[in-house]
Amino acid sequence: MSFRHSIALHLLTVIFGFYFLVAVIVTVVQLYKEYENTKESFYQEIQLLPTTFGQGISDSVWTYNQELLQSILRGVYNSPIVVGIEVKSLDHKMDYKIGSILDKDSHPAYFDTDGKPGKSAETGLGADALFGYTFPITYQGPAFKDPQPLGEVTIYSNERLVFERVKYGFFLILINSVIKTLALWFIIFYFIKRYLGNPLNEFTRKIKQQDSNQPHPITLDIPWSDNNEILLLKDSYNQMILSVNEYQAALKTLNKELDDKVRERTHELFAAKEAAEMLAYTDVLTDVKTRRAFFELAEQELKNAVRQQTAASIIMIDIDHFKNINDTYGHATGDLVLQTFAKTLKNSCRACDLIGRLGGEEFAILLPQTDLNGALHVAEKLRLSVADSKLTHNRQTLHFTASFGVAETAPGQYMLEEILLQADQALYTAKNQGRNQAVAYKQSTTENT
Ligand SMILES: Nc1nc2c(ncn2[C@@H]2O[C@H](COP(=O)(O)OP(=O)(O)OP(=O)(O)O)[C@@H](O)[C@H]2O)c(=O)[nH]1
């Protein structure tokens, strides 16, 4: 923290701003008082002069002795606190003025030691600010019972002489004030810095050094032990840090739990997605491919056949008189027949053959790398297997057969719908020819095996 921005300097600027104002006012009052006291003592000193010179002045006025009066007045004028004297006799014959006096209009006027108008010897601050003491002069002779009034004498002094005398005192007061102010400034600055500035600096430095991920409570090297505001601030900060750490720890635990939950949920969703895909691709009853899956996968297989320039065949299969089975033994038994039938197909086919249930009791098998003869051979084998299969229901043995229509891809003809249609036409022929047989598709005619 730079000195210019320190709290100590800011506080001192405010404190000493006010202190300076108060100090100036107090010093001015003090100086004014000193000035007044000095002026008062001047006045008292002037009042003492008549006891020394009063008799001589009275005598010289009574005897009209101008020389004597002048020499007495010059003697008074030489006094360091006198700047002027005016003698006013009642008959005006012995009027006399020396130095600076106030005329009848209270304006300063100047006279030399011979009583002639001249220039003021007094210059500087308050030289024209005259103040005087007037006392009567009387004659007390043996011929008179009461003192005879002769006139009055005014002795003048001025403010400049008062200032001259208090100047030294002023100077001392000023020096005293400056030294006291400076000493006080340094003392207060030192203690504010020691008890306030330094602890706050240390506090700030330690907060800045904190690890924001895991802040720790801090300690402060404070030169007092009572619970002052800085210690309370530090305690509150430490309390806050403890709470923050607790919250962070709780948050970490929550985050971990949340992570675990999200991972678990993602796993479940993934499994559910796989299950849903399986469901969409696998027929629930017979465990062979669904119609949609069969078409998608068969398209892929046909594309492969095109790329590899190999043959591929399709067998369309339909269980014979399945409606009768349903009607005779019930729908549940019909389902069992479908399952047994599908199982038979699976057992008799290669792993690469694609078996799908296209709907109801209608199935299709795609045989990769198999020409029409091969497919017809497979169909025949399947037909025999189906015819051999049996199902026991209510202690009755149930037999069923199926009809097969076979078609193969023609060179350059790999349209799935087209081949399916051809296989379906062959199947239709097989049905028409009495069922339980496999028929291959021929362009215009169909051939019975
Ligand atoms: N149990 C059962 N029956 C089904 C299912 N799907 C379709 N069926 C029935 O299968 C029967 C098909 O009958 P048809 O299309 O007349 O054919 P068919 O009786 O086999 O006669 P042909 O094909 O001419 O030999 C209908 O009665 C459908 O209700 C199924 O998932 N389970």
The ligand as an SDF file (V2000), in Angstrom:
LIG
                    3D

 32 34  0  0  0  0  0  0  0  0999 V2000
  -52.3830  -66.6690  -33.2180 N   0  0  0  0  0  0  0  0  0  0  0  0
  -52.0570  -65.7400  -34.0540 C   0  0  0  0  0  0  0  0  0  0  0  0
  -52.7390  -65.5670  -35.1820 N   0  0  0  0  0  0  0  0  0  0  0  0
  -52.3860  -64.6290  -36.0750 C   0  0  0  0  0  0  0  0  0  0  0  0
  -51.3210  -63.7630  -35.8310 C   0  0  0  0  0  0  0  0  0  0  0  0
  -51.2200  -62.9230  -36.8780 N   0  0  0  0  0  0  0  0  0  0  0  0
  -52.1790  -63.2320  -37.7860 C   0  0  0  0  0  0  0  0  0  0  0  0
  -52.8960  -64.3050  -37.3060 N   0  0  0  0  0  0  0  0  0  0  0  0
  -53.9820  -64.9580  -37.9550 C   0  0  0  0  0  0  0  0  0  0  0  0
  -53.5350  -65.6640  -39.0570 O   0  0  0  0  0  0  0  0  0  0  0  0
  -54.6010  -65.9180  -39.9090 C   0  0  0  0  0  0  0  0  0  0  0  0
  -54.2350  -65.8340  -41.3240 C   0  0  0  0  0  0  0  0  0  0  0  0
  -55.2430  -66.3950  -42.0430 O   0  0  0  0  0  0  0  0  0  0  0  0
  -55.3600  -66.3080  -43.5820 P   0  0  0  0  0  0  0  0  0  0  0  0
  -54.6430  -65.0330  -44.0600 O   0  0  0  0  0  0  0  0  0  0  0  0
  -56.7830  -66.4010  -43.9570 O   0  0  0  0  0  0  0  0  0  0  0  0
  -54.5770  -67.5090  -44.1270 O   0  0  0  0  0  0  0  0  0  0  0  0
  -54.6170  -69.0280  -43.7940 P   0  0  0  0  0  0  0  0  0  0  0  0
  -55.7210  -69.3650  -42.8610 O   0  0  0  0  0  0  0  0  0  0  0  0
  -53.2670  -69.4290  -43.2680 O   0  0  0  0  0  0  0  0  0  0  0  0
  -54.8950  -69.6660  -45.1530 O   0  0  0  0  0  0  0  0  0  0  0  0
  -53.8380  -69.8900  -46.2550 P   0  0  0  0  0  0  0  0  0  0  0  0
  -52.7750  -68.9090  -46.0870 O   0  0  0  0  0  0  0  0  0  0  0  0
  -54.5800  -69.6400  -47.5040 O   0  0  0  0  0  0  0  0  0  0  0  0
  -53.3760  -71.2980  -46.1510 O   0  0  0  0  0  0  0  0  0  0  0  0
  -55.6880  -64.9430  -39.4740 C   0  0  0  0  0  0  0  0  0  0  0  0
  -56.7470  -65.6340  -38.8510 O   0  0  0  0  0  0  0  0  0  0  0  0
  -55.0130  -64.0360  -38.4680 C   0  0  0  0  0  0  0  0  0  0  0  0
  -55.9230  -63.5960  -37.4610 O   0  0  0  0  0  0  0  0  0  0  0  0
  -50.6220  -63.9200  -34.6060 C   0  0  0  0  0  0  0  0  0  0  0  0
  -49.6710  -63.2080  -34.2850 O   0  0  0  0  0  0  0  0  0  0  0  0
  -51.0280  -64.9290  -33.7800 N   0  0  0  0  0  0  0  0  0  0  0  0
  1  2  1  0
  2  3  2  0
  2 32  1  0
  3  4  1  0
  4  5  2  0
  4  8  1  0
  5  6  1  0
  5 30  1  0
  6  7  2  0
  7  8  1  0
  8  9  1  0
  9 10  1  0
  9 28  1  0
 10 11  1  0
 11 12  1  0
 11 26  1  0
 12 13  1  0
 13 14  1  0
 14 15  2  0
 14 16  1  0
 14 17  1  0
 17 18  1  0
 18 19  2  0
 18 20  1  0
 18 21  1  0
 21 22  1  0
 22 23  2  0
 22 24  1  0
 22 25  1  0
 26 27  1  0
 26 28  1  0
 28 29  1  0
 30 31  2  0
 30 32  1  0
M  END
$$$$
